[in-house]
Amino acid sequence: MIEPRTLKGFRDHLPAQALAREKILDTTRRVYRSYGFAPIDTPALEYLEILTGKGSEETDKQLYRFTDHGGREVGMRFDLTVPFARFCAQHIGILGTPFKRYHMATVWRGENTQRGRYREFMQCDFDTIGTTSPVADLEMVLVVHDLLTAIGIERFTIRINDRRVLTGILEQIGLAERSTNVLRALDKLGKATATMVAADLEAQGVSSAASAVLLGMAELTGPPAQVLAALETLVGATQIGQIGVAALRALVDGVQQAGVANNRVVIDPSIARGLDYYTGIVLECFLDDLPALGSICSGGRYDNLAGLYTKQSLPGVGASLGIDRLLAGLEELGRMDRVETPAELFLVYFDESHLADYVRIAAALRAAGMAVEFFPEARRVGQQLKVAAKKGFRLAIVIGSDEFSAGTAQLKNIATQASTTIDWHGSVPVLVDAIHSQLEAIRAGH
């Protein structure tokens, strides 16, 4: 016998988990579309040269790569942004700019597994490409805010920073040429202690004085005006640093004008983002009650990524919801909405001689927009109702031979065990209308 098992970092999704995930995906799709983002899709496999050297040395090491049957070197996508840059370079002539897209799909990284981090997981990206307008940066933050609010998360914080601020500070302390490694080290803050990051920096030849400046910067907290003033001092006269500070100031002002609560979006100079392609505004979002879980939504501006595939300037900005990590966090906090069944109505199969009637009733209910599961076996009613309760159904419809003769039906509320008698006199439309009214009342909480 072959032992049934899954690979490390890969998971099966049982119906309750899959339904909860689909509910969030439906909400995500609705929010993205409300801002005008259109869906696209790209292949799971890309030519290896498309993927390598775009994220970081770490993502290159984590790539699932192989030689296909045609002798081509290929890799499985590690995120959705790099394939999107290739996609735009290939199709932008048809799409036009600015182009707004969302993409919800699976990605793969051969990394060490830990809480909320897997080797196969889903990302829910949205991006605007073909514009450097700060309006697109602001919209990125607002989409993240509206998305998490729509999902029903009340306690979250969006932390923002700007890569240009970090670049300006690095110029001030003479580390501009080491920016990539320094930013990767800073990106570990939150996952590693300040002492560990300082040791990492010093191992790269960063002086203790420069390390102190960087860690001091990363620890800046307080009202936006206070943090911005401190950053303005740190970047000094560097042009790129001043541009970054101005961009952060404009972003904070825009978020406030949009009516977002003051404590929802904060400037966090420790946010660096480990991927090399970010060039401007960056963000990470955390659950306030589980900050150690890591960012559940992250992104930023990348103005040069598509330049690897085309001479046309295609600056972009966007973010990604890590739905698997979010679900892990909500489950840990006991706040995940469990949707046990894809349908709300359970039609009991009671009398085999009336099979055609049951099928006709189920079809009419579905045609009226109601989801109904017809039990496939004529078991005892009590057994079927136990199945309905276990699965989480709201209503059960019981029609036996006596009810068919009398033209009645029993509509049972699974949660309260209360039953309502419906006089439908053999008229399926009457039965459907009565059931629909009962279901709407339950949905409304009555």
N, C-alpha and C positions, 0 to 999 in steps of 0.2 A: 504494500500500500504506500502511496505517496503521501507524505505528511502535508496537510493543508496549512500553508503559512505565507506570510508576506515578507518582502524584503525590508531590511532596516530602513526607517525613514519613509516608508510607503504604507498607506493605510487603506482598509476597506471603510466605506461609509454605509452604516446601517440606515434604514429608512428614516428614523427619527432625526439623525444627524443630517442626512441628505435633504430632508424637508426643511429643516431649520436653515440650512445653507441656501436653499433655493429661495426661501422667503427673503433673506438678506439680498440675494442677487436680484430679485425682482425690484426691491426698493432701490438698490444701487442703479439699476437700469433706468428706473423712473426719474431719479434725481439727475443723472447724467443727461438724459434727454431733455429735461426741463431747462437745461442751459444750452441746448442746441448741439450736443455732441452726438455724432452718428456712429453706428457700429461698424467695425471691420473685423477681419480675421486674417491670420497669417499661418503658414505651416509650422508644425512642431519642429521640423528639421530645417536647418539652414546650412548652406555651405560654411565650412569651418571658418574661412577667412572673414565672413560676415560677423561672426560672434567674437572671435579672439581679439584681445587688445583693446576692447571697448569699455569694459567695466572696470576691472582692476586685475592685478596679478592673482588675487585670491579667486575671483570668479573664473579666470582662465583655468586655474587648477581644479575648480569644481565642475567644469563642463563635462557633460556626458558626451563623449566623442567616439567615432568609429569610422571605419571605411565601409561604404555601402557596397551593394552588389555590382555597381557600375565602376567601382574603384575610386569613387569620389570621397574626399575627406569631409565629413559632415558632423554637425553637433546639434544637440537638443537645446532649444532656447533657454537661457537662464533668467531672462526677464522679458517683458513685452516692449520695452523702450527701444532697444537696439534693433529688433526686427521692424519696429515702426519706422525708425530712421531709414532703413533700407527700403521699406514699403513706400515712403514718401518720395525718396530719390527716384524710385521706379515709376510712380504713378502721379506725381504732383502736377504734371502737365494737364492731366484730365481733371484732377480734383480742384485745382486752384488754391489760392491762399487768401486769408488764413484758413486753415483746415482744422476742424475740431473732430476728434474721434474718441470713442471708448472701445475697449477691448477687454473681455473677461475670459481668461483661458488659463490652462495649466502650464507651469514652468517647472524646470528641474535643476537642482543643484546638488552635487555630491559633497555636501558639507556635513560637519558633525551635528547630529541631531540633539536637540534639547527642548525644553519646554516652549511650545509654540513655534518651533522651527523644524521643518521637515525637508525631505529631499524631493518630494513631489508636492506641489502646492499650487493654489490658484491665486492669481493676481487680478485685480479689477482696475485697469488703468483708464485714465482720461488725459488727453493732451491737446494743446493748441499749437500748431506749427505754422511758421511763416510770418511771425510777427515778434517784435521786441517790445511791444507796448506794455507798460506797467499794468494796464487794465487786465491783460491775460494773467499776470502774476496775481493780481488781486482776486480774479475769478477763481484761480486754483484754490486759494485759501477758503473762499466762500463756498465752493463746491464741497470741500472736505467738511466744513462746518455743517452745511445743510445735510450732507449724507449721514454723518454720525447722529445728528439730531433726528433725522427721519427714521433711522434704525431703532431709535429709542434710548440711546446712550445719553445720560444726563451729566455724568462726571468725566470730562475729557479735557485735555489741554493741547492746543496746537502750538508747537514751538517753532519759531522761525529764525532764520539767520540769513546771511548773504556771503557767498564764497568770496566776493570782491572785498568785503571787510577783512576776511581772513588773509587774503592775498596782500592787502595793504599793510596789515600788521607784520606779516612775514617780510615784506620789503623793508619796513622800518627797523627790524632787528636783524637784517642781513641774511634771511633764510629763504628768499624768493626762489632760489634754484633747487631747494629741497622741498618745495611746497607739497608735492604728491605724497611723499612719505610722512611728512609732518601732519598733513590733514588726515591721513589714514590712522595715525597714532591718536590724534584728537578724537576721531570718530569712535574710538573705543571707550571714551568716557561714558560712564553709566553702566557699561558692561565690565569695565575694569576700574580699579581705584586710581586716584590721582597719582599716588606713589608709583603704581605700576606703569602708568602712562609716562610719568617723568623719567623712569628708568628706561623705557622704550625710546624716548626722545634723546636721552643722553647716550644711549647705545648707538644712535645715528650721528653722534658728534655734535648734538645741540648743546650749547653751554648751559650751565645751571641758571645763569641770569636770564637767558632767552627762554628757557623752559619755565621759569617763574613767571615771566610776562604772559606766556601762552596759557598757563594754568590759571593765572589770575584773571585773564580775560574770560576763560571758560566758566569761571565761578561767578561772573557778574549776574546779579539778579536785581529785581526791583521794578518800579514803574517804567514803561517804555522810554519816557523822556530822560530818566536818570541813566538807563543803560545806554541810550543813544549818545548822551553827552560823554560818557566814559569811553565809548568806542570811537567817538570823534577825536578824542585826545590820543588814543592808541594808534589810530591810522595816520595821525599827523598830517603832513602836506601831500601824502601820496594820492595821486589822482584817482586811481582805481578804488582805494579805500574810501575816499570821500563820496564817490559814486555809489558804493555799496551802502554807506550810512544813509545817504539821501533816499535810496530805494527802500530801505527798511522804514524810514520815517514816513514816506508816502504810502507804503503798504499798511502801516499801523493806522494812519489817518483814514484810509479807504475802508478798512475793516470797521472802524468806529462809525463812519458815515453809514455803513450798511446795517448798523444796529446790532452788531455782534457784541455780546457781553464783554466787558473790559478784561475779565480774568480768563477768557477762553483762548485768546491769542497772546502769547508772550514772546519777547525777544530772548533767545537763548544762544549766546555766543559759542556754546560748546557744540552746537549742531554743525557738523561738517559734511556728513554723508560720505561714505567710503568709496562711492563710484567716481571714477575719474572724469566722467563727462559733464558733471555739473559746473556751471560757470557763474550763476547769479543767486537769486533767491533759492533757499532750500528750506524744507519743513519736515518735521516729524511730529506725529500725534500719538499721545499716550493716554491710556486709561488711568485716571487719577488714583483709583483704588488698586491698580496693579502696575505701577511704573516699571518694575523689574522685568515684566513680561517683554518689554521692548516696544518699538514703534508699531502701531497697527495700521498706520497710513503715512506714507512718506513720498517725497518727490522734490521737484525744484526745476530751475531753468537750465537748459542745456543748449547753448547757441552754436556749437560747432560739430555736434555728433553726425549730422547728415552730411557734413563736408567730407567725410570719409568715402562717400559714395557718389557725390555729385558736386559740380562746381557752383551750382545754384545755392545762394544763401537761404538756409531753412532753419532759422532759430526756433526753438521749441520750449514749452513749459508744460508740466503736468505732474500728476501724482498717482499713486496706486494704493488701493485698499488691500491689505493682506487679510483676506477673509478667513483663512484657516487659523491664523494667530488670534484674530478677533473672536472667533467662535471658541477657541481654547480659553481665552480670557473670560468670556461671558459664562462659559460652563463652570469655570473655577469659581466665579463669583455667584453662581446660582441664579444668573439673570438671563439665561438663554431660553427664548420661547420655544417650547417643544411642541411641534406639530406632528402628532403621532400618525395621522392619516391624511392622505391627499383628498379625501372626500368628507363631506359632512353628514350625508344621509346613508343609512344602512337599511337595505330592503331585505327583510327576513324571508327566506324561502321555506314556506310552511306546508304548502299543499301541492304535491307534484302534478295533480290533475289540472292545476291552473298555471302551469309553467308559461304558457303563451300570454296569459294576462300579466304575470309578473314582468316578463320581458317588455310588453307593451307599456306598462307603467314606468319602468326604469327608463325606457327610451324617451317617453314624454317628459319626464323630470329633467333629463339631460338636455333635451331640446329647449327647455325653459331656462337653461343656464345653471342648473343645480348639479353638483357632483354627487353621484350615488354609487355605492358598491352593492351589487346583488350577490348575496351569498350563494356559492355554487352547489351546495349540498343541502338536501331537505332533512336537516337534523332537528332535534328538539329546540323549541323556541328559547328556552333558558340557556342552552349551550351557545346558541348564536348571539344572544344578548351579552353573554360574558365576553365573547370575542369582540363585539362592538365596543364594549366598555374598555377593554384592554387596549384597543387600538385608538381610543380617544374620539369616537364618533359623538356627534351632538344629538342626533335624532335617529330613532329606529322606527321603521314602518312595518307594522304587523297586520297582515291580512290573511286569515285562514279561510277554510271552507265556509264556516258560519258567517264570517264577515262578508265574503263574496255573495252569499245568498241574501244577506240583509242590506247590502250596498253600503257597508260601513268599513272603517279602517281605524286601527289604533295607532296613534302617533305618540311614541314614548320618548320622553326627555331622559337621556341616558344619565345625566348628572344628577337630576332631582328624583328620578324614578317615577315622575308624574306622567299619567297617560291622558291623552285627549282623544275623544271619539269624533271622527269625521264622518258625516253623512254625505256620501258622494253619489249614491244611487246608480252606481255603474258608470258614471260620467268621469272619464279620466281628466278632462280639463278642470272640472270642479275639484277633484282630488289634488291636482297639481297646484292650483291656486291656494287651497287651504294649507298645504304643506309649505308653500313658499312664504305665506304670511307667518306661519309658526317659526320658520327658520330665520326670517328677518327679525322677528321679535327677540330671538335668542342672540343673534348677532349684535343687536342693539343693547343687550344686557337686561332685557325685560323678562 
